[in-house]
Amino acid sequence: MYEVHVLFVGYCRPTNDGMLANCTCTLVKGPKNIIVDTMTPWDKAALVEAIHDHGLEVDDIDYVVSTHGHSDHIGNNNLFLKAQHLVGRCVSYKHIYYDDSKFFNSDGVYEIDNCIQIVSTPGHTLVDVSVIVQTTQESFGIVGDLFENEDDLMDESIWLNAGSENPDSQRKNRKMIMEKVDWIIPGHGPMFSTNKYK
């Protein structure tokens, strides 16, 4: 069965020079080991150490999922040379780039197994994906920047100002994910329960 471990909690804060930001990085450990969003290249040593702390090596990772292609979500993808890579809906392994229709069904779902789905959730970018994980007791949505943080449930300007290529689609997919899972792991903040919002 699967376990979900938030390795690093993302953040995003304005500074005089711009934004101080990094994404949440999550390990899904189980029959298939998955890293979701690999932060920036400057986080390499910390990421390797965090994976090791959970009893794994980089070569034990089966899938690298970047919820979208922004630089704070893809910075260490090159560590995982034995994994299949997804950047949004772009599926690749080594030099092979697959037709995404081989993996994603007509509903925009790539089912890894009965407990793991990669779901198309466009909005922040047009190719965003989220990872839905069912553990023995709870379900988790690892959503990248579909949700910036829990505060954006009360103030949609937070996720709109973070950049949304399609706000209507993002609203629809935020609602869909909220209804599907018990916990949301957002792109730039701590994990939160959906129960109080249902």
N, C-alpha and C positions, 0 to 999 in steps of 0.2 A: 504494500500500500504506500501511498505517497505522503510525504511531509513537505510543508512549505516553510522556508526560512528566509526572512528578509535579511540579507547580508549587510546592506547599507540603506539608510533612509535618505531619500532625496530631499532637496531643498531648492528654493529659488527666492532670492532677496535682492532688491534694488540697491545699487551702490552709486557713488558719484560717477564712475566710469561706465556703468552698464548694469548687467545682472550678474550676481554671484549664484551659480546654479550647478547642480549635478543631479542625476536621476537616481531613483530607487533601483537597487539591484537585488534580484530575488533568485534563490536556488530552490528548485523543485527536485526533491531527492526521492528516488524509488526505483521501480523497474526500469524507467527511463530517467536519466538525470538531465535536467534542463536549467540553463542560465537564461534569465530574462533581463535584458538591458545591462550592458557591460560597462557603463560609465565612461570616463575619459581616459586617454592613454596614460595620464599621470597617476591613475589609480591601480596600475598593473600589480605592483607588489602587494598592496592591501587585498586585492581581489584574489590573488593566488593563495595568500595566507588564509583568507576567510573560507575558501573552498576546502583547503587542507584541514582547517579546524572542524569541518563537518565530515572528515574521514574520506575525502575524495581528492583526486588529482585532476589537473585540467584535461587529461586524456580520458577521464571517466565521464566527461560530459557528452551526451548523445545529441542534444539539440541546443543551439544558441538562437534565441528569439529576441530580435530587436523590434520592439513594438512599432517603431518607425525609424527613419534614417537620420535623425538629427544627431549631431556629433557627440552629445553627452550620453547617448544611448548605444553607441556602436564602438566606443574607443578601444575596447580590448577584445573584439571579436577574433582577432588573429591569434589569440592564445589557444583557441580550441580547434586544433587541426584535424581531429578525428570526428568532429560533430557535423551534422547537417545544419546549415545556417538559413535562417529566415530573417530578412530585413523587410518589415511589412509583409506583403504577400510575395516577395521575391524569394524563391527557394533555390538554394545552391549547395553544391558540395564540390570542393576543389574548383576545377574550371568548368563544371557543368552547371548551367542555369536552366532550371526546369520550367516547363509550361505550368503555371500555377493551377490550371484546371486538372492536372494529374493528382493534386493534393486537396484543393479546396472544392467542396461540392457546390451545388447550385445555390445553397443557402449561405455560402461564404464560410464554411466550417471545414477545418482540417482536423480530423480526429486521429490523434496519436494512438490512443487506446480508449477503453471505456471510461477512464478517469481524467483524461487530458484532451481538451479541445483548444485549438487555436482558431479564433473567431475574427472575421473581418469587422472592424469597428471604425470605419472612416469618419473623419470629422476634423480632428487636429491636423492630420494630413489625410490625403485621399486614400492612402494605402495602409493606414493604421490597423494593427491587430491587437487583440487581447488574448491572454491565456487563461482559460478556466480550468481549475483543478478541483477534483472531488477527492477529499480525504475520507477516512472512515466516518468522521462525524460532521464535517463542515465543507462548504465550498468556498473557493477563493477566486476572485477576478484580479489578475495582474494586468493592469490596464494602460500602463504608460501614461501619456498625457491626455488621454480621454478625460481623466480627472486629474487636475493639478494637485489638489489636496482636499481634505474634508471641508474646509471653509468654502470651497467653490460651490457647495450645495446650497448655501444661503446667499451667495454673491456670485452670480454667473459672470460678472465682469472679470473675475480672476481667470477663468479658463478662456474667455473671449480675448482678453488682453495678452494671454500667453501665445496667441496665434491660433486661429481656427480657419482652415481652408474651406470648411463647409459647416457653419454653425447649426443648420437645421439637422443635418445628418449626425452631428455630434450630440445634439440634444436627444435625438431618437435612440442612439446607441448607448448613451449614458443611462437612459431609462431602462432599456433592455437589460443591460448588465446589472443594474441595481435590483431588478426583479429576479435575476437568475442566481445570485450568489449571496453568501452570508457575510463575506468580508471583501473589501476592496483594498487593493494595494496600488495607490496612485503614483503618478510619476514623480511628484516632488513634495512628498509628505508622508506621515506615518499611516500605517494600515488603520482602517476603521470599519466598524460593523455597519451593515446596511439595515439591521433590524429596526432601529429607531426611526428610520425614514420610510418604512413600508406602511 
